[in-house]
Amino acid sequence: MDLTDATRTVHTPVPEEGASAPLGTPLHLDHTFAFPSAEAMAGAFEDPDGPYLYGRYSNPTVRALEGALADLEHGTAATAYASGMGAVNAVLTALVGAGDHIIAQRALYGGTHALLADLERRWGVQVDRVSGTDPDEVRALLRPTTRLLYLETIANPTTRVSDVPALAAVAREAGAVTAVDNTFASPLLFRPLDHGADISLHSTSKYLSGHGDAVGGAAVLADAALHRRVWEHGLELGACASPFNAWLTLRGLKTLALRMPRHSSTALELARRLAGHPAVRSVAHPDLPDHPDRALAARLLASGGGVLSFDLHGGRAAGAAFTEALGTARLAPSLGDVKTLAMAPASTSHHRLAPGELEAAGITEGTVRIAVGLEDPGDLWKDVEQALGAV
Ligand SMILES: *Cc1c(COP(=O)(O)O)cnc(C)c1O
C-alpha cells in the first residue's frame, strides 16, 4: 500500500518476535552475535545485509533505523553513524582519494568546511567551490578527476536553497557522485534521491531525532553498490551508531511529520514579523517572497524549514546582546530541537574569522540565526520582541 509520510514515520518496520509483536522497535544493546557455523560467520563479514556479527558492522536496532531512513528518503540502503560528521566523513573519505577533485557548495556546515580544507591541505584533494544554484558554474569546473559534487539542501545560516536537480544532472553526465546534506530539510521537506542525487546525508542529531538528546548521523544511498563501498569504508572509520541513540532517533521519527510543518510555519511567522522591525536590516527564510531562491524553494521544498536568519543594524555587539536577552528561546548551537535555539555566528561559532572570511561564509557582523522549536508562535514573538528591545 502506498502510505504517506505521516503514516510511514509512525509505522517503521518492527522485527518479528513470534506470535505476538511489540509495537515499538526493541532496544538491542548486544554488540556480539553467535553463529551455528564458520561458513555463516564468514559470510557476515562481507554483507551489509547479512546476519548480525558485531556492533561496528550492524545491530538490530541500528538496522531498523537504517531501514526506516532508507524508506523515508526513497533510497535503496542506509548506514547510520555516531554523528552527522561521522556520516560526512564516511562518504567523503570512501569516495575521494589523493589527487581527486570535489566540487562543493561555498556555504557549508562548519565541520564539513573544515574537513574539506583538511582534505585539501593534507591529502592533496582538489576542491572547487560553487554557489549551488548555477549548473553552468559546475559544468565549467568539471575535470576527469571530479569524483564528487557536494551540496546542502538549505545552506547555513544564509538559508540559500541549492538547485539539486540541475546540478546533479551535470555531475551525473560527468560520472561524478552527488551527495547532498539534507539535514536542514529532512526527508519531509525534500528528498535528494528523487531529484538525481546519489546520497542524502543527515545529522540525525537535528530534526530526525528531534529532541536534542541523541547525536547521530546517516547516509542514505540510491545504489546498492555505492552503499557497499561506503559501508565497507565505515568499518575502518569506526563511527558506528549507538543502539540507544538509534532507538531514540526512531522514537523521535514518529512525530517528524507533525513537527516539520510546525517548525516551518512558526519560522515563517517570526521571519515576517522580524522583517517589519526597525532594528532589523534584512531577514532570510526560503518561504519569504523576497528570498533570492523563493521560486526554487517553491518548486523543490514542501516548506522552507525551521531555520531563519536576520541581520541586525547594530553589528556584532547587537547580535550578542540580542541572543543573551532571549528568555524562552535559548542562546545555543544546533537546530531541530523542540526548543527554539538562537546564536549570532560572528560572536560565537565564527568569532575567529576575519571580516572577509565572514562575508565569504554569507555571514555579517549582525547575523543572527534562529532555529525555531515547537513553542507557541505568539510566545516566541514576545520573547524575540523583548530581546530586540535590549539591542
Ligand atoms: C549539525 C550538522 C552537521 C554535523 O552533525 P553532528 O551530528 O553534529 O556531527 C552536519 N551538517 C549539518 C547541516 C548540520 O546542521
The ligand as an SDF file (V2000), in Angstrom:
LIG
                    3D

 15 15  0  0  0  0  0  0  0  0999 V2000
   24.8670   19.5440   12.7740 C   0  0  0  0  0  0  0  0  0  0  0  0
   25.1490   19.3950   11.3320 C   0  0  0  0  0  0  0  0  0  0  0  0
   26.1400   18.5100   10.8710 C   0  0  0  0  0  0  0  0  0  0  0  0
   27.0210   17.7270   11.8220 C   0  0  0  0  0  0  0  0  0  0  0  0
   26.2530   16.8160   12.5580 O   0  0  0  0  0  0  0  0  0  0  0  0
   26.7000   16.2720   14.0120 P   0  0  0  0  0  0  0  0  0  0  0  0
   25.6020   15.3000   14.3160 O   0  0  0  0  0  0  0  0  0  0  0  0
   26.7340   17.4480   14.9210 O   0  0  0  0  0  0  0  0  0  0  0  0
   28.0310   15.6450   13.8380 O   0  0  0  0  0  0  0  0  0  0  0  0
   26.3400   18.3870    9.5080 C   0  0  0  0  0  0  0  0  0  0  0  0
   25.6070   19.0950    8.6350 N   0  0  0  0  0  0  0  0  0  0  0  0
   24.6550   19.9660    9.0290 C   0  0  0  0  0  0  0  0  0  0  0  0
   23.9000   20.7370    8.0050 C   0  0  0  0  0  0  0  0  0  0  0  0
   24.3900   20.1420   10.3870 C   0  0  0  0  0  0  0  0  0  0  0  0
   23.4610   21.0060   10.7770 O   0  0  0  0  0  0  0  0  0  0  0  0
  1  2  1  0
  2  3  1  0
  2 14  2  0
  3  4  1  0
  3 10  2  0
  4  5  1  0
  5  6  1  0
  6  7  2  0
  6  8  1  0
  6  9  1  0
 10 11  1  0
 11 12  2  0
 12 13  1  0
 12 14  1  0
 14 15  1  0
M  END
$$$$
